[in-house]
Amino acid sequence: MGLVDFLGAAKKWVEEESVKTEKKFDQKLRSMSTAELKYHKKNMESKGIPKQYGYDKVVAELRRRGEL
């Protein structure tokens, strides 16, 4: 196994883990109550970093539920 093969396998593994993590995050958002989502959104905004990872997904889920 050469270095190129190893790096290719590592890149593939990282991409697969990234997809798994994103799916878990999406499932967690869907299972949260509307009140929890609103709290989560407000907490993210209060930290002054509304564009941090997941903020857009929280807002999208609230819009899907008709809360925004």
N, C-alpha and C positions, 0 to 999 in steps of 0.2 A: 504494500500500500504506500503509494507515494504521497508527498505533501499535498499535491493538487487534489488527489482523491480524498484525503483527510479533510481538507478545507471545504470541498464540495459537500461532503457528508455533514460537516458541522453546520454549514449554511442551511442545508435542508432541515436539519434538526431544529435549529433556531426558528426557522419559518413555521414549522409544524407546532412548536411550543407557543409561538406568538398567536397562532390561530386558535389553539386550545384556550389560552388565557383570555382572548377576546370573546370567545363563545361563553366562557364561564361568567365573564363580566356582564354580557348581554342577558344571560339567564338570571343572574342576580338582580339586575335592574327590573326585569319583568316580574320577579317575585316580590319586589318591594311594594309596600302600600304607597298610595299617592302622597300621604303625609310624610312618609320617609323620603320619598323622592324630592318633595319640596324642601324638606330640611337639608338634604344632601346638596341641592342646588344652592340654597341660601348660604350654606357653610362654605361651598367652593367660591362663591362670589365674595364672601367676607374676607377670605384669605387674599383677595386681590389678584387672583390668578384664574379668572373665569375660563380661560382657554386651556386649562390643564387637562390632562388625559381623562376622558370620560365625561367632561362637562357637556359636550355636544350631544352625547348619547342620553344623558339625563334629561336635557331639554327636549330631545326628540321623543322620548318616552312620555313625558308630560304632555306634549302636543298630541301624541297618538291617543292619549286618554282624554283629550279635550280639556285639560287643566290650564293650558296657556293660550 
